[in-house]
Amino acid sequence: MEERLDLAPCGYLELTEELLVLEANATFCRLLDFKVNGLRGTRFDFLLTRSSRVFFQIYFMPLIRLNGLVEEMYLSLKSNQGAEVPVLFNATKRVSEGKTYYDCVLIPLRRRMEYERHIQTAESEARKATDELNRLERSIAAKRKELADLEKMADTRKKQRE
């Protein structure tokens, strides 16, 4: 494999029509804790978590046959150590010498998941703060009404004394 592709900042796979790994770049092997060329001959769907495997089997072949490509498919892979590795999967169909191949790029989403968790936490805190602000505004409005009622009663008593 060309060095630039081998060391690209994303995973690259070449799959056969039977979804066997023909080539995997060093980045992809490192991502899943495999030795370089340690994935050759492995069925790609065996590298997926159970839920991603089902999703992949349902959607990948129809999309690649219909469009010749798959874009932004969210999948979770299993590392050699069993850890879940979320990726964004893109693939194109290529025919060479009468055989079909799939060129795939996999972009790790570890940081994105972390960012999304931070965003969800911030949104949750913002909702709580907004709820508290609304509660305080209702309380202030009730106190203002109570004060206005007391002032009205005081004015009424003052007029009655005059």
Residue, then its C-alpha position, 0 to 999 in steps of 0.5 A: m500500500e502507498e505510504r501516504l494512504d497507509l499513514a492517512p489520518c483515517g482508516y482505509l479498507e479494500l474489501t472484496e465483493e464477499l466483504l473480506v478485507l483485502e487490504a487495511n492501512a496501518t491507521f485502521c489496524r492501529l485503530l483496532d489494535f491489530k498488527v499491520n496486515g493482521l486483518r487480511g481475509t477477515r470478514f468485515d462484518f465480524l469487526l462490527t458490534r452486534s447492532s452495527r452488524v445488523f444495521f450494516q447487513i440491512y443497509f450496506m448492500p442495497l445502498i452500494r448496489l443502488n448508488g455505487l457508494v455509501e456515505e456517512m454510515y455510523l458504525s461501531l467496530k470492535s477492537n482486538q481488545g473488545a473495546e467499542v470504536p465508533v466510526l463514520f463509514n464511507a464506501t465506493k464500489r469499484v470494478s477492476e478486471g471483472k471483479t467488484y471491490y469496495d474502497c472504504v474510509l473509516i473516520p474515528l468518532r471518539r472525540r466527537m462522542e466526547y464533544e457530544r456528551h459535553i454538549q448534552t451536559a451543557e444543554s441539560e444544565a442550561r435547561k435546568a437554569t432556564d427552569e430555575l429562572n422561570r420559577l424565580e420570575r414567577s415568584i417575583a411576579a407573584k411577590r409584585k402582585e402581592l406588593a401591589d395588593l398590599e399598596k392598594m389596601a394601604d391606599t384604601r385604608k388611607k382614604q377611609r381615614e381621611 
